[in-house]
Amino acid sequence: MGGRSTAASDLNGTVSVYQVDPITDPRWSEFLDKQSQASIYHSPGWLEALSRTYDYEPLVLTTSVPGTPLENGIACCSVDSWVTGRRLVGVPFSDHCEPLISDQSQINEVVMYLQKEVDQNKWAYVELRPLSQNWNSPGRFREGQTFYFHQLDLTPSIESLLCSFDKDSVQRKIRRQGREELVVEEGRSERLLDYFYPLFIRTRRRHGLPPPPRRWFSNLMQLLGESITTRVCFKGTRAIASILTLQYKNMLTYKYGCSDERFHRLGGMQALFWNAIQNAKTAGLQTFDLGRTDRVNQGLLRFKDGWGTTSSKLTYLIYPDQRRQLSYLNDRMARRVFSLMPDVLLATVGKIMYRHVG
């Protein structure tokens, strides 16, 4: 329960940073309950799903002494890959994961510890994914990948929200749902996942990328329980679009989406988002987190902007500046090959590859 202590030195003497197991140590869940900036990506369920699916080692770094309540914590996973090296990521496959530590002296202690561990070759690099701007390249950390981040304030009335949506790309598609007799089904069953995953493979192929393995989603379903929802939009008996959302405290998070491009004109994705927003309002949620978007993905940026969201800059932090990457993810030829693969082969490639890219 107490965690493992690792000493680091500074000009004032010796400070200690401790490692806590966020899955087995109840202090982590107790700490998260009190943190307004905690997200689903901090949760033991998300971290355990990463461990089960990809064999990552979840850990929390804290300056709190073993046996005492946690006063701070940074959720991370140690990733050991022969392709991309041994590294510490906070947290793999999360859009963001705020370091839950605000005291500057404690931040300095943890930063010094992380830099020392990298310098001593324990990890090839460390990447943190803060959402707020409180962490502004501390120590020798530098800016890494940069994205846009979109959120929707759910506190206005449902009528006000509807009026704030883009009239053409959103409102018109929502009104079309009834005329097209689109039906949205939601739940947490493997049956709905059976509809989601083929659409997900289809969408990933369209983008020239393999999909994460299906067991990643099955593990999320099992470990997140009522916090996860799969929504599928049907035209008759055909599934034309699907999204996967996560709920934590007063926030709904859009994490994965997929569709059959042959039916985009029907507005299946708009029907799914509108259903999610309406249900979030009924549940009293206050924020809809639409996640990160690559700056070059103009289509997705327009889609998210169309929902009346506010956007901000999301910048990851990394030490040292360089890191090893799977360059073929951005290689045009590789994307072309992926786009031509049959479903089974593309899913197999994803099963092998995603272990190394968290």
HELIX and SHEET records of a PDB file:
HELIX    1   1 PRO A   26  ASP A   33  1                                   8    
HELIX    2   2 ILE A   40  HIS A   42  5                                   3    
HELIX    3   3 PRO A   44  TYR A   54  1                                  11    
HELIX    4   4 GLN A  104  ASP A  119  1                                  16    
HELIX    5   5 ILE A  158  SER A  164  1                                   7    
HELIX    6   6 LYS A  167  GLN A  171  3                                   5    
HELIX    7   7 ARG A  172  ARG A  179  1                                   8    
HELIX    8   8 GLU A  190  ARG A  206  1                                  17    
HELIX    9   9 ARG A  214  LEU A  224  1                                  11    
HELIX   10  10 GLY A  225  SER A  227  5                                   3    
HELIX   11  11 GLU A  261  LEU A  266  5                                   6    
HELIX   12  12 GLY A  268  THR A  282  1                                  15    
HELIX   13  13 GLN A  298  ASP A  305  1                                   8    
HELIX   14  14 SER A  327  ASN A  330  5                                   4    
HELIX   15  15 ARG A  332  LEU A  340  1                                   9    
HELIX   16  16 ASP A  343  MET A  353  1                                  11    
HELIX   17  17 TYR A  354  HIS A  356  5                                   3    
SHEET    1   A13 ARG A   4  ASP A  10  0                                        
SHEET    2   A13 GLY A  13  VAL A  20 -1                                        
SHEET    3   A13 GLU A  57  THR A  62 -1                                        
SHEET    4   A13 ILE A  74  SER A  81 -1                                        
SHEET    5   A13 GLY A  85  GLY A  90 -1                                        
SHEET    6   A13 TYR A 125  LEU A 128  1                                        
SHEET    7   A13 THR A 310  TYR A 319 -1                                        
SHEET    8   A13 ARG A 142  ASP A 153 -1                                        
SHEET    9   A13 THR A 287  ASP A 294 -1                                        
SHEET   10   A13 MET A 251  SER A 259  1                                        
SHEET   11   A13 ARG A 238  TYR A 248 -1                                        
SHEET   12   A13 ILE A 228  LYS A 235 -1                                        
SHEET   13   A13 LEU A 182  GLY A 187 -1                                        
END                                                                             
